[in-house]
Amino acid sequence: MRRFFSPVLAAPGEQLRVGEAAAHHLLRVVGLAPGERLALFDGQGGAVVAQLLRAEGGEAVVLVESAVDLPRPPGLRLVLGQLKGPALDAALRMSTEQGVTEVIVVAAERSVPKGEGRLDRWERVTRAAVAQCGRADAPVLRGPMRLMDALEAIPTEIERRICLPGAPALGPAEGEVAVLVGPEGGWSPKEVALSVAAGCRPMSLGPWVLRADTAVVSALALARGG
């Protein structure tokens, strides 16, 4: 069953008008026909199964059949040094598939991209990943911001880890965890010192040199133990 994003959902038995962006996707790109069933999610944890009734004024009218109770992923936060566009898109997509609940993009000293970044683009990437992987909640996206501000935004009770070459191997986190993954050039010595002073434990990703987007997947998998 195909899944589509809708910021507003309705209760079972009610009709819902799906906005033009999602309607274009489900009607024109995917080509669903009246009578076919689909799933809708709101990015906040809500999801429903519905039946397409008709197209009307550029929107899709559906009948909600049932609500879907999907499990929420455990608390898993990613603090990511800003990457180049394609690599950042890949990192956002794969971290969403890994169950990350929040991504804070950091304008690191060795980040190549400059400027504010495109939060709207990042949201489209993560929503597409949510639709593909079966989640109902999209990760919270923040940034770009300074590393100091990102560290201050992490609740003090959450375990913190920073990925560094030559660091010791760590087992899975017992509770919520925030993982810091640097940009293509890695974290600077100043940023490492700042992170360790803020309570981050150095963590190894293994003996090999990984691409930055691959490092994101490895770091999250090691931190959550799967």
C-alpha positions in Angstrom: 0.0 0.0 0.0 1.4 3.4 -1.0 1.9 6.0 1.7 1.6 9.8 1.4 2.1 12.7 3.7 -0.8 14.8 4.8 -0.4 17.4 7.6 -4.1 16.9 8.6 -5.8 13.5 9.2 -9.4 12.6 9.9 -11.2 10.1 12.1 -12.4 6.7 10.7 -15.6 7.2 8.7 -14.9 10.8 7.8 -13.9 12.2 4.4 -10.6 14.1 4.0 -9.4 16.4 1.3 -5.7 15.8 0.6 -3.8 18.9 -0.4 -2.5 19.6 -3.9 1.1 18.5 -3.4 0.2 15.0 -2.1 -2.8 14.8 -4.4 -0.5 15.4 -7.4 1.8 12.7 -6.3 -0.9 10.1 -5.6 -3.1 11.0 -8.6 -0.5 11.9 -11.3 2.8 10.4 -10.3 1.6 7.1 -8.8 -1.7 7.0 -10.7 -4.1 5.8 -8.0 -7.7 5.3 -9.2 -10.9 5.8 -7.3 -11.6 2.8 -5.1 -7.9 2.1 -4.4 -6.6 2.2 -0.8 -3.7 4.2 0.5 -2.1 5.2 3.8 -1.6 8.7 5.0 0.7 9.9 7.8 1.0 13.4 9.4 4.7 13.3 10.4 3.7 13.6 14.1 3.0 9.9 14.7 -0.5 9.7 13.3 -1.4 7.4 10.4 -4.6 6.2 8.7 -5.7 3.9 6.0 -8.1 5.4 3.5 -9.9 4.8 0.2 -9.6 7.2 -2.7 -13.0 8.5 -3.7 -12.4 11.2 -6.3 -10.2 14.0 -7.6 -11.8 17.4 -7.0 -10.3 20.9 -7.8 -6.7 19.6 -7.8 -7.2 17.8 -4.5 -7.9 14.2 -3.7 -11.0 13.3 -1.6 -10.5 10.1 0.5 -12.6 8.2 3.0 -10.7 7.3 6.1 -11.3 3.7 7.0 -9.1 3.1 10.1 -6.4 4.6 12.2 -3.0 2.8 12.3 -1.0 2.5 15.5 2.6 2.5 14.6 5.4 2.2 17.2 7.6 5.3 17.8 11.3 4.8 17.5 13.4 5.1 20.7 15.1 8.5 21.4 17.9 8.7 18.9 19.4 12.1 18.1 22.0 13.0 15.4 24.2 16.1 15.6 25.7 16.3 12.0 28.3 18.5 10.7 26.8 20.0 7.5 27.7 18.0 4.4 27.6 18.8 0.7 24.1 18.8 -0.8 23.9 15.2 -2.1 25.7 13.7 0.8 23.5 15.6 3.3 20.4 14.4 1.5 21.6 10.8 1.7 22.5 11.2 5.4 19.0 12.6 6.2 17.3 9.9 4.3 19.3 7.0 5.8 19.2 8.4 9.3 15.4 8.7 9.0 15.3 5.0 8.0 17.4 4.2 11.0 14.8 5.7 13.3 16.5 9.0 14.3 14.1 11.3 16.1 16.0 14.6 15.8 18.7 15.9 13.5 20.6 19.0 14.4 22.8 20.3 11.5 25.9 22.0 12.6 27.9 24.6 10.6 31.2 23.0 11.5 34.6 24.5 11.0 35.4 22.0 8.3 31.9 22.1 6.6 32.2 22.9 2.9 28.7 24.3 2.5 28.2 27.9 3.6 25.0 29.8 4.4 21.7 28.8 6.0 20.9 25.6 4.2 17.5 24.6 2.9 15.3 23.4 5.8 12.3 23.0 3.4 14.4 20.7 1.2 15.5 18.7 4.2 11.9 18.3 5.3 11.0 16.9 1.9 13.8 14.4 2.0 12.9 13.1 5.4 9.2 13.0 4.6 9.9 10.9 1.5 12.1 8.6 3.7 9.2 8.3 6.2 6.8 7.3 3.5 9.2 4.7 2.2 10.3 3.1 5.5 6.9 2.9 7.2 7.3 5.4 10.0 4.5 7.8 10.9 6.7 10.4 12.6 9.3 12.5 10.8 12.5 13.5 12.7 12.7 17.1 14.1 15.1 19.1 12.0 17.1 22.0 13.3 19.9 24.2 12.1 22.4 24.9 10.7 23.7 26.2 14.0 26.9 26.5 16.0 28.2 23.3 17.6 28.0 25.0 21.0 24.3 25.8 20.5 23.7 22.2 19.3 25.3 20.8 22.5 23.2 23.1 24.7 20.1 22.0 22.9 20.6 18.3 24.0 18.9 17.6 27.3 21.5 17.0 30.0 20.2 13.5 30.9 20.8 12.1 27.5 24.0 10.2 26.8 26.3 11.9 24.2 28.8 10.4 21.9 31.2 11.8 19.3 32.6 9.7 16.5 36.4 10.0 16.3 39.1 8.0 14.5 41.1 5.9 17.0 38.4 6.2 19.7 37.4 3.1 21.8 34.6 0.9 20.7 31.4 1.4 22.8 28.5 -0.9 23.2 24.8 0.1 22.6 23.4 2.9 24.6 21.0 1.9 27.4 18.6 4.8 26.9 18.3 7.9 24.7 21.5 8.9 23.0 22.8 11.8 20.9 25.5 11.0 18.3 27.8 13.6 16.9 29.1 12.8 13.3 31.4 15.3 11.7 31.5 16.7 8.1 33.6 15.4 5.3 36.8 16.8 6.9 35.9 15.6 10.4 35.6 17.6 13.6 38.3 20.2 14.3 40.5 19.8 17.4 38.6 22.7 18.9 35.3 21.1 18.3 36.4 17.8 19.7 37.6 19.5 22.9 34.4 21.4 23.2 32.3 18.3 22.8 34.3 16.2 25.3 34.0 19.1 27.8 30.3 19.0 27.2 30.2 15.3 28.2 30.5 13.5 24.9 32.2 10.1 24.9 34.5 9.4 22.0 33.2 6.4 19.9 34.9 4.4 17.2 33.2 3.5 13.9 35.7 0.7 13.2 39.1 0.5 11.5 38.0 1.8 8.1 37.7 5.3 6.7 34.1 5.9 5.9 32.3 8.4 3.8 30.5 11.0 5.9 27.0 9.7 5.0 28.0 6.1 5.6 29.5 7.1 8.9 26.0 8.4 9.9 24.4 5.0 9.3 27.2 3.2 11.1 27.1 5.6 14.1 23.4 5.3 14.6 23.4 1.5 14.2 26.2 1.1 16.8 24.6 3.5 19.2 21.2 1.7 19.2 22.7 -1.8 18.9 21.2 -2.9 15.6 
